[in-house]
């Protein structure tokens, strides 16, 4: 199953920005980060690209290890 069929991305702009990856089946937040606004834009672009290209399991495993701003530097 493609990640985009399993997960929905929600971005709340602000300082900090909040990014949520929601499991479509149960409506629960699967992944969540508070990021600096500039980092949130970058992460959002990466997430959207990988939602399109990865399968759901691969996507979750990759992003579950992401710890936010520190991983971008």
Secondary structure, DSSP 4 states (H G I P E B T S, - for coil): -BHHHHEEEEEE-SSSEEEEEEETTT--EEEEEEE-HHHHHHHHHHHHHHHHHSBHHHHHHHHHT--SGGGG-
